[in-house]
Amino acid sequence: MTQVAAPTRSRQHSLHWMAFGLLGLSVLATGTTLFVLALAIEAQARNDERAPADAIVVLGAAQYNGRPTRAFRARLDHAAALYRQGYASTVVLVGGSVAPDDLTEAEVGARYLQQLGIPPEALVVVPVGRNTWQSLEAAATTLHARGVQRLLLVSDGFHLFRSKLMARDLGFVALGSPAVNSPIRPGSPLERWYIVREAFATLAYLIGRR
């Protein structure tokens, strides 16, 4: 009978150090990726790419009792300004609701824009989606059917990098225009926190789409 010698203590230590080394490299690579993503997200947030498009798409944000929050109002006001300046003849509102009986973000956004004087026939309401991907995916079917190819996305600056990735994956040419009057001010600690969160969310999206 042949006996297999048990691993020596030195070999066990080598295996342990190798495992720690691989773990360290993995952590370093992830940290580097997140850092690069955060830089890209911040650069996109500072870049207004407004240009003629087939449609302006307003990414939804919270609403309470039918009233958009300050952040949502800033996005809607910005979309209304872009519409009036002639960047697109259609404004798309996306976003669902937390509870089935609640008004959706898209519906509240459409109502607000009509109060600003945007004609109802210029609005496309897609009241579906609990997150950015679900909202854009739901809108994609309607927009592709209308022949829409070029989107001008409106959201908070930190949100545009990931939103553009998703829109492009859905077959659109995507540009971003940040809401200039958002209460989340550029360079503020709150924006920094959102940029970090977006870096993690973007990495998760990139891994998940493979």
C-alpha positions in Angstrom: 0.0 0.0 0.0 1.3 3.4 -1.0 0.9 6.1 1.6 0.5 9.8 0.6 2.6 12.0 2.8 0.7 14.7 4.6 1.5 18.3 3.6 4.4 19.7 5.6 3.9 22.7 7.8 6.0 24.9 5.5 3.9 23.9 2.5 0.7 24.7 4.5 2.1 28.1 5.3 3.0 28.7 1.6 -0.6 27.8 0.6 -2.0 30.2 3.2 0.2 33.0 2.1 -0.7 32.3 -1.5 -4.4 32.5 -0.6 -3.9 35.8 1.2 -1.9 37.1 -1.7 -4.7 36.3 -4.2 -7.3 37.8 -1.9 -5.2 40.9 -1.5 -4.8 41.2 -5.3 -8.6 40.8 -5.7 -9.3 43.5 -3.2 -6.7 45.8 -4.8 -8.2 45.2 -8.3 -11.7 45.9 -7.0 -10.7 49.0 -5.2 -8.9 50.3 -8.3 -11.9 49.6 -10.5 -14.2 51.4 -8.1 -11.8 54.4 -8.0 -11.7 54.6 -11.8 -15.5 54.3 -12.0 -15.9 57.1 -9.4 -13.7 59.3 -11.5 -15.7 58.5 -14.6 -19.0 59.1 -12.8 -17.8 62.5 -11.5 -16.5 63.5 -14.9 -19.8 62.6 -16.5 -21.6 64.6 -13.8 -19.7 67.7 -14.8 -20.3 67.3 -18.5 -23.5 68.6 -20.0 -23.9 66.8 -23.4 -27.2 68.6 -24.4 -27.7 68.2 -28.1 -30.6 67.6 -30.4 -32.2 64.2 -29.7 -35.3 62.2 -30.6 -36.5 62.3 -27.0 -35.7 63.7 -23.6 -35.9 61.1 -20.9 -36.4 62.2 -17.3 -35.3 59.6 -14.8 -37.7 59.4 -12.0 -37.2 60.3 -8.4 -39.3 60.3 -5.2 -42.7 61.9 -5.0 -44.9 62.3 -2.0 -48.7 62.6 -2.2 -48.5 63.5 -5.8 -45.8 66.1 -5.4 -42.3 65.7 -6.7 -39.4 66.1 -4.3 -36.9 69.0 -4.8 -34.5 66.6 -6.6 -37.3 65.4 -8.9 -38.5 69.0 -9.5 -35.0 69.9 -10.5 -35.0 67.2 -13.1 -38.4 68.1 -14.5 -37.6 71.8 -14.6 -34.4 71.0 -16.5 -36.3 68.7 -19.0 -38.9 71.5 -19.5 -36.1 74.0 -20.3 -34.5 71.6 -22.8 -37.8 71.0 -24.5 -38.5 74.7 -24.8 -35.0 75.2 -26.2 -35.9 72.7 -29.0 -33.6 69.8 -28.1 -36.4 67.3 -28.6 -40.1 67.4 -29.3 -40.9 64.5 -27.0 -40.3 64.2 -23.2 -40.5 60.7 -21.7 -41.4 60.3 -18.0 -40.4 57.0 -16.4 -40.7 55.4 -13.0 -43.2 53.3 -11.1 -44.6 53.5 -7.5 -43.8 51.9 -4.2 -47.3 50.8 -3.5 -49.8 49.7 -6.2 -52.4 52.3 -5.3 -49.9 55.2 -5.3 -49.3 57.6 -8.1 -46.3 56.7 -10.1 -43.2 58.9 -10.5 -43.9 59.1 -14.3 -47.5 60.2 -13.7 -46.5 62.8 -11.2 -43.8 64.1 -13.5 -46.1 64.4 -16.4 -48.7 66.3 -14.3 -46.0 68.7 -13.1 -44.7 69.3 -16.7 -48.2 70.0 -17.9 -48.5 72.6 -15.1 -45.4 74.2 -16.6 -47.1 74.4 -19.9 -45.6 71.4 -21.7 -48.4 70.1 -24.0 -49.7 66.6 -23.2 -49.1 65.4 -26.7 -45.4 66.0 -26.2 -45.3 63.6 -23.2 -44.8 59.9 -23.1 -45.6 58.3 -19.8 -44.1 55.0 -18.9 -45.3 54.3 -15.3 -43.2 51.2 -14.8 -40.0 50.4 -12.9 -38.7 50.3 -9.4 -35.1 51.1 -10.5 -33.2 52.7 -13.4 -32.9 49.5 -15.4 -36.5 48.5 -15.1 -37.7 52.0 -16.0 -35.4 52.3 -19.1 -36.2 48.7 -20.2 -39.9 49.4 -20.0 -39.5 52.6 -22.0 -37.3 50.9 -24.6 -40.2 49.0 -26.2 -42.3 52.1 -26.7 -39.5 54.2 -27.9 -38.1 51.7 -30.4 -41.6 51.3 -31.8 -41.7 55.1 -32.4 -38.3 55.0 -34.2 -36.5 56.7 -31.4 -32.8 56.2 -31.5 -31.1 59.2 -29.8 -31.9 60.0 -26.1 -31.1 63.0 -24.0 -31.1 61.7 -20.4 -31.9 64.0 -17.6 -31.1 63.2 -14.0 -28.7 64.2 -11.2 -25.2 64.3 -12.6 -23.9 61.4 -10.5 -26.7 59.2 -12.0 -25.9 59.8 -15.6 -22.9 57.5 -16.2 -24.7 54.3 -15.2 -28.0 55.5 -16.9 -26.1 56.0 -20.2 -24.5 52.6 -20.0 -28.0 51.0 -19.6 -29.6 53.1 -22.4 -26.8 52.1 -24.7 -27.2 48.4 -23.8 -30.8 48.8 -24.8 -29.9 50.0 -28.2 -30.0 53.8 -27.9 -27.5 56.5 -28.6 -27.4 58.2 -25.1 -26.4 61.7 -24.1 -26.6 63.1 -20.5 -27.7 66.5 -19.2 -27.5 67.0 -15.4 -30.2 68.8 -13.6 -28.5 72.1 -12.8 -30.7 73.1 -9.8 -30.6 69.8 -8.0 -30.3 70.1 -4.2 -27.5 67.6 -4.3 -24.8 70.2 -5.1 -21.6 69.4 -7.1 -18.7 68.8 -4.8 -20.8 68.5 -1.6 -20.3 65.6 0.8 -23.7 64.3 -0.1 -22.8 64.2 -3.8 -19.5 62.4 -2.9 -21.5 59.8 -1.0 -23.8 59.3 -4.0 -20.8 59.0 -6.4 -19.3 56.2 -4.2 -22.7 54.5 -4.1 -23.0 54.8 -7.9 -19.5 53.3 -8.4 -20.6 50.2 -6.5 -23.9 50.1 -8.4 -22.1 50.5 -11.8 -19.7 47.7 -11.0 -22.5 45.4 -10.0 -24.3 46.3 -13.3 -21.2 45.6 -15.4 -20.6 42.3 -13.7 -24.3 41.3 -13.9 -24.6 42.1 -17.7 -21.9 39.6 -18.7 
